[in-house]
Amino acid sequence: MLLLVKHRRREGNTPIHLLQPLSISYLSPSDIMPPSSPSFHSYLEISRAALRQNIGTIRKRIGASPRLAFPVKSNGYGHGVEQVVAAVDDLVDRYLVDDSRELAQLRALTTRPIELLGYVGPDELSVVQEAKGVIPIFDAEHAKAYRAWARKRNSTLEAMIAVDLRFGREGVPVDQALDLIRSLASCQWLSLRGIYGHLSCADDDPSLSASREQYQLLKGIADAARCPHLETHLFASSGIFAFDSLEPFSQVVRPGLSLYGIWPSERLRHIGEALGYSLLPALSWHSRVVQIKRIPAGFPIGYGGTFRSTSPMTIGLVPQGYGDGLPRAYAEGSVLVNGERCSILGRISMNMITIDLTPLQLTGERLSTELPAVLLGSQGSETISAEDHAVRTSTIPYEVTTRISPLLPRVLAD
């Protein structure tokens, strides 16, 4: 988001530092560069077909009964919330966001129910209520504050109770959850929709011992509450594929990464594909080679001169870097050009990388032509995946897509 400050016209000898701003306005990336066209040198392409096919895959896995909550927090896992909603709104039952800012943005795009999973302060409740969001309750103190706010305004807030299933993150402790549910069951100021928790290690626990324990803890609370209208949800992407089957108790499922076409782990990929399921990555990251030149042997490249050519080379400049979401740790990664993997040379700069074009054997006009470059996705028979990025940067695929700059245009394709 860019900030424009319009100043008064300078008159006489008025010092510049005394000029007062007339107005302040905010421009979103779409105000500067229409996301409907990749006219900028770099952009993300989001596949409508892939998103919709992934929803079909998840529906096949979970059956027709559970309601599907689509997480679009962190700008739709980096895919662009506007593009994601435009692609799938008719296929999902509800959405999940992190905070009130995301809620307000999403409410302008859909009439579907929206639940918040992150912290909501009392000073945000007016925004939440206006946007018809369902708030999470982390503990009794939060419930007390929300109830007081609603009572003062003679209104009702819809809420879910988060339960800390020995995860050590948000939520009321297991031994306090039932008392909190019962205390809110007849509260006119807070309308309790359900309870939810998180599986902490379903992606890398072959025995599923911890996950089954967490499952039983939440199921026990739900059974003891004896509230037929109380929804429960626990299963995200990892749980959906890790468990052999889903019990009827899981009334709502909230697959995140898998809906965007990325497996949570290699182990779950093997399990899912062995069962006949496939996921299609919905995001690809495109740029261009904007300069090509020859360098001699012994030529240093990048900050610190960490790479030095050992023979004459053809190098290319791609205008993307860590400021755009390509981390410095990816310095030994590659970019696809002409369907070939071209190694990144030297350190990644804030908005530029240098790549090795020598293997392409470019000659004549091809040396001066802007060549399409793919940082994430497929070109020809080659593919660079989010998993590839994650392995090279010692992280997880979730971080790979969510760290891509929201300033890059997103284009919804097919």
C-alpha positions in Angstrom: 0.0 0.0 0.0 1.4 3.4 -1.0 0.8 6.7 0.9 0.3 9.9 -1.1 0.8 13.2 0.6 -0.4 16.3 -1.2 1.2 19.5 -0.1 0.1 23.1 -0.3 1.7 25.1 -3.0 4.8 26.9 -1.7 4.3 30.7 -1.5 7.0 33.3 -1.1 9.8 32.2 1.1 7.9 29.7 3.2 10.4 27.1 4.4 9.7 23.7 3.0 9.5 22.1 6.4 6.6 24.3 7.4 4.4 23.3 4.5 1.3 21.4 5.8 -0.1 18.4 4.0 -3.5 19.0 2.4 -4.6 15.4 2.3 -3.5 11.9 2.7 -4.8 9.0 0.6 -3.9 5.4 0.3 -3.4 3.5 -2.9 -3.6 -0.2 -3.2 -1.4 -2.1 -5.7 -4.4 -2.5 -7.9 -4.8 1.3 -8.1 -1.3 1.5 -9.5 -1.1 -1.6 -11.7 -4.3 -3.4 -12.7 -4.0 -7.0 -11.6 -6.1 -8.1 -14.6 -3.0 -7.7 -16.9 0.6 -8.8 -16.4 1.8 -5.5 -17.9 4.3 -5.0 -15.0 7.6 -6.8 -15.5 6.8 -9.3 -12.7 3.6 -10.8 -11.5 1.9 -13.8 -10.0 -0.5 -15.9 -12.0 -3.2 -17.7 -10.1 -5.0 -20.6 -11.7 -8.8 -20.7 -11.2 -8.9 -24.2 -12.6 -6.3 -25.5 -10.1 -8.1 -23.9 -7.1 -11.4 -25.4 -8.1 -9.9 -28.8 -8.8 -8.2 -28.8 -5.4 -11.5 -28.1 -3.7 -13.0 -31.1 -5.6 -10.1 -33.3 -4.4 -10.7 -32.3 -0.8 -14.4 -32.8 -1.1 -13.8 -36.3 -2.4 -11.5 -37.0 0.5 -13.8 -35.7 3.3 -17.2 -36.6 1.8 -20.3 -34.5 1.4 -21.2 -34.0 5.0 -18.5 -31.7 6.6 -18.7 -28.0 5.8 -15.6 -26.6 4.0 -14.0 -23.5 5.5 -11.4 -22.0 3.2 -8.6 -20.1 4.9 -7.7 -16.9 3.0 -5.6 -15.3 5.8 -2.2 -13.7 4.9 -3.5 -12.5 1.5 -4.9 -15.9 0.6 -1.6 -17.7 1.6 0.1 -15.2 -0.7 -2.1 -15.9 -3.7 -4.2 -12.7 -3.5 -7.5 -12.8 -1.6 -9.4 -11.0 -4.3 -8.3 -13.5 -6.9 -9.0 -16.5 -4.7 -12.5 -15.4 -3.8 -13.3 -14.6 -7.4 -12.3 -18.2 -8.3 -14.0 -20.3 -5.6 -16.7 -18.3 -3.8 -19.5 -20.6 -5.2 -17.8 -23.7 -4.0 -17.0 -23.0 -0.3 -19.2 -22.8 2.8 -17.3 -20.2 4.7 -13.9 -18.4 5.0 -11.3 -18.1 7.7 -9.2 -15.0 8.3 -6.7 -13.9 10.9 -7.8 -10.4 12.0 -10.3 -7.7 11.7 -8.4 -5.9 8.9 -8.6 -9.1 6.8 -12.3 -9.5 7.7 -13.2 -6.1 6.5 -11.4 -6.6 3.2 -13.0 -10.0 2.7 -16.5 -8.9 3.6 -16.4 -6.5 0.6 -15.8 -9.5 -1.6 -18.3 -12.1 -0.3 -21.5 -12.7 1.6 -20.3 -16.1 2.9 -19.8 -16.5 6.7 -16.4 -15.5 7.9 -14.6 -16.7 11.1 -11.5 -15.1 12.6 -8.8 -17.3 14.0 -6.4 -14.7 15.4 -6.6 -12.2 18.3 -9.4 -9.7 18.3 -9.0 -6.8 20.7 -12.1 -5.1 22.2 -11.4 -1.9 20.2 -11.8 -4.0 17.0 -15.3 -5.3 17.8 -17.2 -2.6 16.0 -15.4 -3.5 12.8 -16.0 -7.2 13.4 -19.7 -6.7 14.1 -20.2 -4.5 11.1 -18.5 -7.0 8.9 -20.5 -9.9 10.5 -17.5 -11.8 11.6 -17.4 -14.7 14.1 -14.8 -14.0 16.8 -12.5 -16.5 18.6 -12.5 -16.6 22.4 -9.1 -17.6 23.8 -10.1 -17.7 27.5 -12.5 -16.5 30.1 -11.0 -13.1 30.3 -11.6 -12.5 26.6 -15.1 -13.8 27.0 -15.8 -11.3 29.8 -14.4 -8.4 27.8 -16.4 -9.3 24.7 -19.6 -9.8 26.7 -19.2 -6.5 28.4 -18.8 -4.7 25.0 -21.9 -6.4 23.6 -24.0 -5.8 26.7 -23.1 -2.1 26.7 -24.4 -1.8 23.1 -27.3 -4.2 23.6 -26.1 -6.4 20.8 -24.9 -9.9 20.2 -21.5 -11.2 19.0 -21.1 -14.5 17.3 -18.2 -16.5 18.7 -16.2 -19.7 18.6 -14.1 -21.0 21.5 -10.5 -21.9 20.8 -9.3 -24.9 22.9 -5.5 -25.3 23.6 -5.2 -29.1 23.0 -1.8 -29.2 24.6 -0.4 -27.2 21.8 0.8 -24.2 23.8 -0.7 -21.6 21.5 -4.0 -19.8 21.6 -7.1 -21.2 23.4 -8.6 -22.0 26.7 -6.9 -25.0 28.6 -8.7 -28.3 28.1 -9.7 -28.6 31.8 -11.4 -25.2 31.6 -13.1 -25.5 28.3 -16.3 -27.2 29.4 -17.0 -24.7 32.2 -16.5 -21.8 29.7 -18.9 -23.4 27.2 -21.6 -23.9 29.8 -21.2 -20.3 31.1 -21.8 -19.0 27.6 -24.4 -21.4 26.5 -27.3 -19.2 27.6 -25.5 -15.8 27.3 -27.6 -13.4 25.3 -24.6 -11.2 24.5 -22.4 -13.9 23.0 -23.9 -16.4 20.6 -21.6 -19.5 20.7 -21.3 -21.2 17.3 -18.7 -23.9 18.1 -15.3 -25.0 19.4 -12.1 -25.7 17.5 -8.5 -26.7 18.1 -5.3 -27.5 16.2 -3.4 -30.7 15.5 0.2 -29.9 16.3 2.1 -32.5 14.4 -0.1 -34.5 12.0 2.2 -33.7 9.1 5.3 -35.5 10.6 4.0 -38.0 13.1 3.5 -41.4 11.4 2.1 -43.0 14.6 -0.4 -40.1 15.0 -0.3 -40.7 18.7 -0.3 -37.0 19.6 -2.9 -36.2 17.0 -5.3 -38.9 18.2 -4.9 -37.7 21.7 -5.8 -34.1 20.6 -8.7 -35.5 18.6 -10.0 -37.3 21.7 -9.6 -34.3 23.9 -11.7 -32.1 21.7 -14.3 -34.8 21.1 -14.6 -35.4 24.8 -15.3 -31.7 25.4 -17.9 -31.6 22.6 -19.6 -34.8 23.8 -19.7 -33.5 27.4 -21.1 -30.1 26.4 -24.3 -31.8 24.9 -25.0 -28.8 22.7 -26.4 -30.2 19.4 -25.9 -26.8 17.6 -22.2 -26.6 18.6 -20.0 -27.0 15.6 -16.5 -28.5 16.0 -13.5 -28.3 13.7 -10.0 -29.7 14.1 -8.9 -31.0 10.7 -6.6 -28.9 8.5 -4.7 -30.2 5.4 -2.4 -32.5 7.4 -5.2 -34.1 9.4 -7.4 -34.7 6.4 -4.7 -36.8 4.7 -3.0 -38.2 7.8 -6.0 -39.9 9.3 -7.5 -43.0 7.7 -11.0 -41.5 7.9 -12.8 -38.6 9.4 -15.3 -39.1 12.1 -18.8 -37.5 11.8 -17.7 -35.4 14.8 -15.6 -33.2 12.5 -18.4 -31.1 11.3 -16.2 -28.4 9.7 -12.8 -28.9 8.0 -10.4 -26.1 7.2 -7.8 -27.3 4.7 -5.4 -24.5 3.9 -2.3 -25.3 2.0 -3.8 -28.3 0.1 -6.6 -26.1 -1.3 -3.8 -24.0 -2.9 -2.3 -27.2 -4.4 0.6 -27.8 -2.1 1.1 -30.8 0.1 1.9 -30.1 3.8 4.8 -32.6 3.8 6.4 -35.2 1.5 5.1 -38.0 3.8 1.5 -36.8 3.3 2.1 -36.4 -0.4 3.1 -40.1 -0.6 0.0 -41.0 1.4 -2.4 -38.9 -0.6 -1.0 -39.9 -4.0 -1.0 -43.5 -3.1 -4.7 -43.1 -2.4 -5.3 -41.6 -5.8 -5.4 -37.9 -4.8 -3.6 -35.2 -6.7 -3.2 -31.5 -6.0 -2.4 -28.7 -8.5 -0.3 -25.7 -7.4 -2.4 -22.6 -8.1 0.4 -20.0 -8.0 3.2 -19.3 -10.5 5.7 -16.4 -10.2 6.7 -14.7 -13.4 9.3 -12.1 -14.3 11.6 -11.2 -17.2 15.3 -11.2 -18.1 15.7 -7.4 -18.5 19.5 -7.3 -19.3 21.9 -9.8 -20.8 25.6 -9.3 -21.1 28.9 -11.2 -21.4 31.5 -11.2 -18.6 35.1 -12.4 -18.6 36.7 -15.0 -16.4 37.5 -13.7 -12.9 34.5 -11.3 -12.8 32.8 -10.9 -9.4 29.0 -10.8 -9.1 26.8 -9.4 -6.3 27.4 -7.9 -2.9 30.5 -9.2 -1.3 31.7 -10.8 -4.6 30.7 -14.2 -3.3 30.6 -15.5 -6.9 33.5 -15.1 -9.3 33.4 -16.5 -12.8 36.0 -19.1 -13.7 35.5 -18.7 -17.4 33.6 -16.3 -19.8 29.9 -16.3 -19.1 26.5 -14.9 -20.3 24.6 -13.5 -17.4 21.1 -12.1 -17.1 19.4 -9.7 -14.7 15.9 -10.5 -13.3 14.2 -7.7 -11.4 13.1 -9.6 -8.3 14.8 -10.0 -4.9 14.2 -10.4 -1.2 12.1 -7.2 -1.1 9.7 -9.1 -3.4 9.7 -12.2 -1.3 12.6 -14.1 -2.8 14.8 -14.6 0.3 18.6 -14.2 0.4 18.8 -17.8 1.5 17.7 -18.9 -2.0 21.0 -17.6 -3.4 21.9 -21.1 -4.7 18.5 -21.7 -6.3 17.5 -21.3 -9.9 15.1 -19.6 -12.3 13.5 -21.1 -15.4 14.4 -19.4 -18.7 13.7 -21.0 -22.1 12.6 -24.1 -20.2 16.0 -24.5 -18.6 17.1 -24.1 -15.0 19.4 -21.1 -14.8 21.4 -20.8 -11.5 21.3 -17.7 -9.4 24.8 -16.2 -9.2 26.0 -14.4 -6.1 23.8 -12.9 -3.4 20.2 -12.0 -3.9 19.7 -8.2 -3.7 16.6 -6.4 -2.5 15.0 -6.2 -6.0 17.4 -8.0 -8.4 19.1 -11.3 -9.1 21.8 -12.3 -11.6 21.4 -15.6 -13.3 23.6 -17.8 -15.5 22.4 -17.9 -19.1 25.5 -19.5 -20.5 23.9 -23.0 -20.9 21.2 -21.4 -23.2 23.9 -20.5 -25.8 22.1 -17.3 -26.7 23.2 -15.6 -29.9 22.2 -12.6 -32.1 18.8 -11.1 -31.4 18.2 -13.4 -28.4 20.8 -11.5 -26.5 18.7 -8.3 -26.6 15.3 -9.8 -26.2 13.4 -9.8 -22.9 13.1 -13.4 -22.0 10.3 -14.8 -19.8 11.6 -16.0 -16.5 9.7 -18.2 -13.9 10.8 -18.1 -10.3 8.0 -20.5 -9.1 6.0 -22.7 -11.4 6.6 -24.5 -14.7 8.1 -23.6 -18.0 8.6 -26.3 -20.7 9.2 -29.6 -19.0 10.9 -28.0 -15.9 9.2 -27.1 -12.7 10.3 -25.1 -9.6 7.9 -25.8 -6.8 7.2 -24.2 -3.5 8.7 -27.3 -1.9 11.9 -26.7 -3.9 12.1 -23.2 -2.5 11.4 -24.5 1.0 14.1 -27.1 1.0 16.7 -24.6 -0.2 15.8 -22.0 2.4 15.2 -24.4 5.3 11.6 -23.5 5.8 8.1 -24.8 4.9 6.0 -24.3 1.8 3.5 -22.2 3.8 6.2 -19.5 4.2 7.3 -19.6 0.6 4.0 -18.3 -0.8 2.9 -16.1 2.1 6.2 -14.1 2.1 5.7 -13.1 -1.6 5.2 -9.3 -1.7 1.5 -8.2 -1.8 2.7 -5.4 -4.0 3.2 -7.8 -6.9 0.2 -7.9 -9.2 -1.9 -11.1 -9.1 -3.5 -12.2 -12.3 -6.4 -14.7 -12.3 -6.0 -17.1 -15.2 -8.1 -19.8 -16.9 
